[in-house]
């Protein structure tokens, strides 16, 4: 236990690296992870790449789509590829916040309370069907996702690094779901949709489930130590003043649009630039281009916007609106 003024802090036990993994750059590692995950999630390389970008940007990923399209499979495959500690939480209406963060249990022999960490104490937390739990339970992740720590009974427990929450959710109109609160959505760096597999991928999936073809066994292609090192490299990627100004202008445009009731927050600007740094790194560059910001604008910004009722009735979507802003906001600086 490490004492700090004000309140004690307990650090999570460090995760030991697996060792023996080649020390490569971001682009090489990202390609290796993408290829490994693609063995079980075929034809979704862009979605997998976005997940890797979010990991290296120290963010969190929200996978939203209809049931049965591979959201949980993607999350578990990414976790297996990293050789990191993994926990999976199945969100249900009766799930309690303490089921996520942990609980203090009274030790009769020592006559003291002992804190038992919850499943959130892992490098990768798969929050399956997060919007089937109540908003109170969903909010248990707020401190974890933003500050990488859990506070219980006046004691702060730090989470291990890296720490990535991959949440899956069904669309809000599905039976038995709750809409994620704005504060919860804002903590997710990006939201992506899986989409239906191609006919060829679906035929291959039938062979696996029929027992004709054995399912691929995924092993780690990197380790925690290397991921931490690459995250440090991502923070060194250069972002020019012009690129920073473009990011701010793009986010500000979401707040001033006539169809938007609630625009993207300053946290969204930070997440957009962080993700652009990671995208530049996995693309083999040491600097951010406006193209990086535009490529990530929809997954990073769209889920944070709240449209006006009349815009929703007209069939407007957040994704289309962000795409229009990318096309209309002037770009300063060099293009890729």
N, C-alpha and C positions, 0 to 999 in steps of 0.2 A: 504494500500500500504506500502511495506517495502522498504526503501531506502538503497541502497548499493553503495559503491564508484564506479564510472564509469558509471553505468547504473541502472535505477530503476528496481526492480523486483516485480511483482505482483503475489501473490500466489493464486492458484485456491481454490475455496471454498471447505472445507473439506467435505467428504462424511460421513454421520452419519451411524454407524453400525446398523443393524436391531435388535440386542439384542436377548437374549434368546437362543443363539446357544451354545451347549455343547463345552467346551474347551478340545479338544482332540489333539493327536499328529498328525504328518504329515501323517503317514500311515493310520490312521483311517479316517482323513478328505479326503484324496485322494481316498480311497475306497468309501466313501459316495458320493463324487462328480461323480466318475466314474459310480456308480450304478444309480445315478439320470439321468445323461446324456444318459446312455444306455437305458433308457426307451423310448427315441425317436430316438436314433441312435443305432440300435441293431446290435450286432455282431462285433463291432469295439472297443473293450475294450482297445487294445493296442494303437490305435490312440488317444483315450480319455486319456489314462494314459500319453502319451507323451505330450498332451496339458496341463495336470496338472503339469507335471514336468517343462515345459517351464514357466508356471505361477509362480511357486515357485522359479525358477531360475532367475526371473526378466527379462525374455526374451520376444521374440515375435515369433509368429507361422505363417508359410506359409502353407496353404492347397492347394495343386495343384492336379487337376484331371479334367476329362472331365465333361461337364455340367450334372446336375441332379443326382449326387450320394450322396448328403447330406452335402456338404461342409458348406454352410450357416446355415443349420440346426444344425450342430455340434457347430459352433461358437456361435449361439444364445442360444443353450441349455446350454453351458458352462457358458455364461454370466448370464443366469437366475439362475443357480445353486449357484452362488456366492453372490447373493443379492447386487450386485454392480451397480453403474451407468453405463449405456450402451448407445452407439451411433452406428448407422449403416450408412456407407457412400457407396452409389452406385457409383462406378467409371465408368465414361463415357468419350468419347473423348472430350466433351466440358466442362468437369469439370475443374475449376480453382484452383490454390493453396489456394486462399483466401476462397474458399468454404470449405476447410478442416481446416485451422488454424484460420480463423476469419478475420475480416476486420474492419478498422477504419472508422466510419461514422461521418460526420460533424453535430454537434448540433448547429443549427442556433440561438437558444435562448441563449445558453451559449457561443457561438462563439468559440467552441473548438471541437476537434475530440474525439469521444468516441469509445473505442475498444469493439467490440462485439465478444466474443469468438466463435470459430467454433466447430463443432462436435467432434474434437479431444480432447476436454476437458471432458473426461469421464474416468472411471477406465478401461473399456474394449471398444476398438474401433474395430468394425467389418468393415474391408475394403473389400467390396464385389467386386470381379472381378477387382482386382487392376491393372492388366495389360491391361485393356481396356482404361485407361487414358494415356495421353501423358507422356513421361519421365519427363517433367517439372513439371507436377502435382504430379507425383509419388515422386519426390524429396522433396515435401513439408513435407513429413513424416521423412526425414532424421534426422533433429534436434530433432524432437519429440521422435523418437525411441531411439536415442543414449543418449541424454542429458535430456530427460524428461522435456522439456521446449519449448516454442514458443517465438520467437523474432519478434516483429512487431513495426515498426516506432521507433526503438531505445529502446524499452521497452521489458523486458523479463518477460514472464508469466510462472510460474511453473505449471506443470501438477500435478494432484492428484496422490496419491499412494494407492494401486498398480496401475500400468499402463501397459496394455497389448494390443498389436495390433495383431488381428487375421485376416490375409489377405487370401482371396481365389483368386485363379487364374486358368484360363484354360490353357492347354498346349500351348506353343508358336506357334505351327503350326495351331491353330484354327483361324478362320476368325475374323479380327478386333481386334487383340491383339498386344501389344508391348512387346518386351523382357525386363524384369526388368534389370536395370543397375546393374553392379557388386557391386557398393557401396550400392545399395538398398538391394540386396540379402544378402550381408554380414551382414546386421543388423538384419536379421531374425535368431534367435537362431537355429531353426529347420524347416525342410520342410518334410511334410508327405503327402501321397496319401491316399484317402479314399478307393478306389477300389469299385467294384460293390457289392451290398448286396447279402447275401445268398438267395437261392430260398424261404426259409421259411420266412425270413425277408421281402422279396419283396411281398409275398402273404399277410402278415400282413399289409403291407403298403397299399395294394389295399383295404383292409377292412376299413382302416382309411379314405382314400380319397373317398370311396364310401358312407361314412356316417354310415356304419354298426357298426363300433367300434369308440367311441369318442376318439379324440387324447388326449394323456396324458397332464395334466396341470402341468408344472414344477414349483416348488417353491424353494426358496433358502435353501441350506443345510449347508451353512456357511455364514460368513459375512466379510466385509472389515477388521474389526479389527483383526479377527482371521487370515485371510490371511497374514496381515502384520506381525503378531507375528510368523507365521510359516516361512515366508521368512527370518526373523531374525534367526530362528533356523537353517535353511538350511545353512546360512553363517558360522555356527559353526561346521558343519560336517568336520571331519578331513580328509585331503588329504596328504598322506605320500609323502616324497621326491621321492620315487620310482614311485608312481602313477603319480606325476607331470612330472617326466622325461619321463614316457611312453606316456603321452598325447603330450608332445613336440615332441618326436620321431615320433609319429604317424602323427602329422600335418606336420612335416618337410618332411616326406616321400612323402606327396602329392606334395610338391614343386619340388622334385627331380625325380619324375617319368617321364619316357620318353614319355608317352602319354598325359602329362598334360602341357598345355600352361600357365595357371595361377593356382597356388596352393592356399591352404587355408591360410588365413591371421593370424597374431598374435591374432586378435580379435576372430578368430575361436577357438584358443587354450583356451582363457578365457571362451568363451561360452561353450566349451566342458567340462571343469572342473566344471563350475557353474551348468550345467545340470546334471553332474555326482553326484554332491553333493545333488541336489534335488532328483535324482533317488534313491540314498542311503537312504535319509530321508523317502521317501514314501515306501521304502522297509523295514523300521523299523531298519535301521542301523545308527550308528553314525560315520561311516568311509566309504571312497570310495574304491571300489575294481577295479582292471583292467577290470573285467567283465562289470562294469557300463560304463566305457569308450568305450568298444567294442560295447555294446548294442546301445549306442547313436552315434557312429561314423558315420554311414550312414545318419541318419536324420540331424545331425549337420554339417557334412563336405561336403556331396555330392553336395548340391546345390551351393556351393561356387566355385567349380572347373570348369575351362574352358578347355575342351579337345582340342587337336590339330586336325586340319581338317582331317588328315589321320586316326586318331583314331575314329573320328565320322563316317567316310566313312566305316570303318571296323566294325561298329556296336557296338563299345565300349560304355558303360554307366558309369556315375560318380558313381552310386550305386555299380556296379560290381567292379569297380576299388578300392573303399574304402573297400569293403568286402575282396578283395584280400590282401590289405595292412594289415588289421586286422589279417589275417591268417599268414602273413609272418613276420611282425614286432615282434621281441622277446618281451615277457612279463616279466617284473621284479616284484617281490613282490608276496604276497599271492593271490590265486585265490578264487572265491566264490564257 
